[in-house]
Amino acid sequence: MFDIIGRRNLYFLFSGILIVLGVAALAIWGLRLGVDFTGGSLVEVRLANAPEPDAVRDALVAAGYPEAAVVTSTDASGRVSYIIRTRELQTPEKNALLAKLGEPFGQVTEDRFETVGPAVSAETAQRAFLAVGAASLAILAYLSFAFRQVPKPWRYGTCAVAALLHDALVVLGLWAILGHFFGLEVDALFVTGILTVIGFSVHDTIVVFDRIRENVRRFPGESFERIANFSVNQTLDRSINTGLCTIFTLTSLLLLGGATIRNFVLVLLIGIISGTYSSIFNATCLLVVWENGDLGNLWRRLTGRRRPAPAAAAA
């Protein structure tokens, strides 16, 4: 049996490093928002001459679109697509733009065209935050009710929400880094991927917590830390096998799927890996730390307070 709970400080340190790096990337570079959140138009085309992105950008500036951004995408067959994001375009203006691109670069094949107004983009951003917040509160309430037969059931829900927030921060931090270096954007599918990751992470955590609840009744005289470590080991094979099967499927989609779903699949892949890790090494460890009173001791050390003496407590 692996001593997973006994090494919890190492797992907390590793997760802390990931979160700090991610938050630093978010603070320095931020997220590269797509047209779903900023408004504007997105056109994805294929050009016959396959020019460099800088050449396409120069052509857009010459055509009167200095604000346009160009990102390339390559599918499994090696075909290059150019994703152009610019101000809001109507269909006639978009057709005129494609005609101007066809003059220096040959035949232009349009694969996608999306336009989002500023009012719609603001509403989309607001609803995205509300969806994540509502999902977290609903999970906290449900788990507190589901584990009502154990002492302090709200701790189980809080630890599960802390694990899913860990997964969300890991995905957001990595996406800020990928957005800065590779131009990956946040769109509506990204929010869908985050919500899917939250559901997967909580589902895996519930399995571990449910086994802890069963073993607490089965071994009433045993310490909570030993029961938690035994429960994690009992569900370890199940958690790893479930995670690996999902990761294999997502990797195949990432390598062989189309360019339009690649970012969505990448969000899921990062989130599933993080969710499997947090369910095993973070959620249960955090619950043990809370049950042992280590969080209170840490708070007293940070604030300089001391535990009251036994005589004072009795008085």
C-alpha positions in Angstrom: 0.0 0.0 0.0 1.4 3.4 -1.0 1.8 6.1 1.6 0.0 8.8 -0.4 -1.3 10.8 2.4 2.0 10.8 4.3 3.7 12.6 1.4 0.9 15.2 1.0 3.3 18.2 1.5 5.1 17.2 -1.7 1.9 17.1 -3.7 0.8 20.5 -2.2 4.2 21.9 -3.2 3.9 20.7 -6.7 0.4 22.0 -7.1 1.4 25.3 -5.6 4.2 25.7 -8.1 1.9 25.0 -11.0 -0.7 27.5 -9.7 1.9 30.2 -9.0 3.3 29.9 -12.5 -0.1 30.0 -14.0 -1.3 33.0 -12.0 2.0 34.8 -12.9 1.3 34.0 -16.6 -2.2 35.3 -16.2 -1.0 38.5 -14.5 1.7 39.2 -17.1 0.2 38.1 -20.4 -3.5 37.4 -19.6 -5.8 35.3 -21.7 -6.0 35.8 -25.5 -9.7 36.3 -25.9 -11.5 35.2 -29.0 -14.3 36.9 -30.9 -16.8 35.2 -28.6 -15.7 37.5 -25.8 -14.3 40.6 -27.5 -16.6 40.9 -30.5 -15.5 41.1 -34.1 -15.1 38.7 -37.0 -13.1 35.5 -37.5 -12.3 34.1 -40.9 -10.5 30.9 -41.5 -9.1 30.4 -45.0 -6.6 28.3 -47.0 -4.3 30.0 -49.5 -3.0 28.3 -52.6 0.6 29.6 -52.2 0.8 28.9 -48.5 2.6 32.1 -47.6 4.2 33.0 -44.2 1.8 34.5 -41.6 3.8 37.8 -41.7 3.1 38.1 -45.4 -0.6 37.6 -44.8 -0.5 40.2 -42.1 1.2 42.7 -44.3 -1.4 42.1 -47.0 -4.2 42.8 -44.5 -2.6 46.0 -43.4 -2.3 47.1 -47.0 -6.0 46.2 -47.5 -7.0 48.6 -44.6 -7.1 46.1 -41.7 -4.2 47.2 -39.5 -5.8 45.6 -36.4 -6.1 42.1 -37.9 -4.3 39.2 -36.3 -3.2 36.1 -38.1 -2.7 32.6 -36.6 -1.9 29.5 -38.6 -3.2 26.0 -37.9 -2.0 22.7 -39.5 -4.1 19.6 -39.6 -2.9 16.0 -39.6 -2.4 16.0 -43.4 -0.1 19.0 -43.2 -2.7 21.4 -44.7 -2.2 25.0 -43.4 -5.1 27.2 -42.5 -5.0 30.9 -41.7 -7.2 32.2 -38.9 -7.8 35.9 -39.3 -9.4 37.9 -36.5 -10.4 41.5 -37.2 -13.1 44.1 -36.6 -16.7 43.2 -37.2 -17.3 42.4 -40.9 -20.5 42.1 -42.9 -20.7 39.4 -45.7 -19.9 41.8 -48.6 -16.9 43.3 -46.8 -15.7 39.8 -46.0 -15.9 38.8 -49.6 -14.0 41.9 -50.7 -11.3 41.1 -48.1 -10.9 37.5 -49.5 -10.7 38.8 -53.0 -7.8 41.1 -52.0 -6.0 38.2 -50.4 -6.5 36.2 -53.6 -4.5 38.7 -55.6 -1.0 38.0 -54.1 -1.6 34.5 -52.7 -3.7 32.6 -55.3 -6.9 30.8 -54.8 -8.7 31.4 -51.4 -10.8 28.7 -49.8 -13.0 29.8 -47.0 -13.5 27.3 -44.2 -15.2 29.3 -41.5 -16.7 32.8 -40.9 -18.0 34.0 -37.5 -19.1 37.4 -36.4 -20.0 38.4 -32.9 -21.2 41.9 -31.9 -19.9 43.7 -28.7 -23.2 43.3 -26.8 -23.3 39.5 -27.5 -19.7 39.1 -26.5 -20.2 40.9 -23.2 -23.2 38.7 -22.4 -21.2 35.6 -23.3 -18.4 36.6 -20.9 -20.9 37.3 -18.1 -22.7 34.0 -18.6 -19.4 32.1 -18.7 -18.4 33.4 -15.2 -21.9 32.7 -13.9 -21.8 29.2 -15.2 -18.6 28.3 -13.5 -19.7 29.9 -10.2 -23.1 28.3 -10.3 -21.5 24.9 -11.0 -19.1 25.2 -8.1 -21.9 26.3 -5.6 -24.2 23.5 -6.8 -21.4 20.9 -6.3 -20.6 22.2 -2.8 -24.3 22.0 -1.8 -24.8 18.6 -3.3 -21.8 17.0 -1.7 -22.6 18.5 1.6 -26.0 16.9 1.4 -24.7 13.5 0.0 -22.2 13.1 2.9 -24.6 14.4 5.6 -24.2 11.1 7.5 -20.6 11.8 8.3 -19.3 14.4 10.8 -18.9 17.9 9.2 -20.1 16.9 5.7 -19.5 20.4 4.3 -15.8 19.7 4.5 -16.1 17.1 1.8 -17.9 19.5 -0.5 -15.4 22.3 0.1 -12.4 20.0 -0.6 -14.0 18.8 -3.8 -14.5 22.4 -4.9 -10.9 23.3 -4.0 -9.7 20.4 -6.2 -11.8 21.5 -9.2 -10.6 25.2 -8.7 -7.1 23.8 -8.8 -7.8 22.1 -12.1 -9.4 25.3 -13.5 -6.4 27.4 -12.5 -4.0 24.9 -14.0 -5.9 25.0 -17.3 -6.2 28.8 -17.3 -2.5 29.3 -16.5 -1.3 26.9 -19.2 -3.7 28.5 -21.6 -2.2 31.9 -20.9 1.2 30.6 -21.7 0.0 28.8 -24.8 -1.9 31.9 -25.9 1.2 34.1 -25.5 3.6 31.8 -27.4 1.2 30.0 -29.8 -1.7 32.3 -30.2 -4.4 30.0 -28.6 -7.6 31.9 -27.8 -10.4 31.6 -25.3 -13.8 31.0 -26.9 -17.1 29.5 -26.1 -15.7 26.0 -26.6 -13.0 26.8 -24.0 -15.7 27.5 -21.4 -17.4 24.3 -22.3 -14.2 22.4 -21.9 -13.6 24.0 -18.4 -17.1 22.9 -17.3 -16.5 19.4 -18.6 -13.2 19.2 -16.7 -15.0 20.4 -13.5 -17.5 17.6 -13.8 -14.9 15.0 -14.5 -12.7 16.1 -11.5 -15.6 16.1 -9.1 -16.8 12.7 -10.4 -13.4 11.1 -9.6 -13.2 12.9 -6.2 -16.7 11.6 -5.2 -15.5 8.0 -5.7 -12.6 8.5 -3.3 -14.7 10.3 -0.7 -17.5 7.7 -0.9 -14.9 5.0 -0.1 -13.7 7.1 2.8 -17.3 7.3 4.1 -17.7 3.5 3.9 -14.3 2.8 5.6 -15.0 5.3 8.5 -18.0 3.1 9.4 -16.1 -0.1 8.9 -13.1 0.9 11.0 -14.5 3.1 13.8 -11.3 2.9 16.0 -8.8 3.7 13.3 -7.3 7.2 12.7 -8.8 9.2 9.9 -5.5 9.6 8.1 -5.0 5.8 7.9 -8.5 5.4 6.7 -8.1 8.0 4.0 -4.8 6.5 2.8 -6.4 3.1 2.6 -9.4 4.4 0.7 -7.2 6.2 -1.8 -5.2 3.0 -2.4 -8.4 1.1 -2.9 -9.6 3.5 -5.6 -6.2 4.2 -7.2 -6.5 1.6 -10.0 -9.9 2.8 -10.9 -8.9 6.4 -11.0 -5.8 5.8 -13.1 -7.5 3.4 -15.5 -10.4 5.8 -16.1 -8.1 8.7 -16.6 -5.8 6.9 -19.0 -8.7 5.6 -21.2 -10.0 9.2 -21.5 -6.5 10.6 -22.2 -5.8 8.0 -24.9 -9.1 9.0 -26.7 -8.4 12.7 -26.4 -4.8 12.2 -27.7 -6.1 10.5 -30.7 -8.6 13.3 -31.4 -5.9 15.9 -30.8 -3.6 14.3 -33.4 -6.1 13.1 -36.0 -9.1 15.4 -35.4 -9.9 18.5 -37.3 -8.5 21.9 -36.6 -11.8 23.3 -35.4 -12.0 21.1 -32.3 -8.3 20.9 -31.6 -8.3 23.7 -28.9 -11.3 22.2 -27.3 -9.7 18.7 -27.1 -6.5 20.3 -25.8 -8.5 21.9 -22.9 -10.0 18.6 -22.1 -6.7 16.8 -22.2 -5.0 19.2 -19.8 -8.0 19.3 -17.5 -8.4 15.5 -17.4 -4.7 15.0 -16.5 -5.0 17.7 -13.8 -8.3 16.3 -12.6 -7.0 12.8 -12.2 -4.0 14.1 -10.2 -6.0 16.4 -8.0 -8.6 13.7 -7.1 -5.8 11.4 -5.9 -3.2 13.7 -4.5 -5.0 16.9 -3.5 -8.6 16.5 -2.5 -8.2 13.7 0.0 -4.9 15.1 1.4 -6.7 18.5 1.9 -9.5 16.7 3.7 -7.0 14.9 6.0 -5.2 18.2 6.8 -8.6 19.8 7.7 -9.7 16.8 9.8 -6.4 16.8 11.7 -6.7 20.5 12.5 -3.5 21.4 10.5 -5.3 24.2 8.8 -6.1 25.8 12.1 -2.5 25.4 13.3 -1.2 27.0 10.1 -3.6 29.9 10.5 -2.5 30.5 14.1 1.2 30.4 13.0 0.5 32.9 10.2 -1.5 35.3 12.5 0.8 34.8 15.5 -2.0 33.5 17.7 -1.5 30.7 20.2 -3.8 27.9 21.2 -5.3 28.7 24.5 -3.9 26.9 27.5 -5.9 24.0 29.0 -6.6 25.9 32.2 -7.9 28.9 30.4 -9.9 26.8 28.1 -11.5 25.0 31.1 -12.2 28.3 32.7 
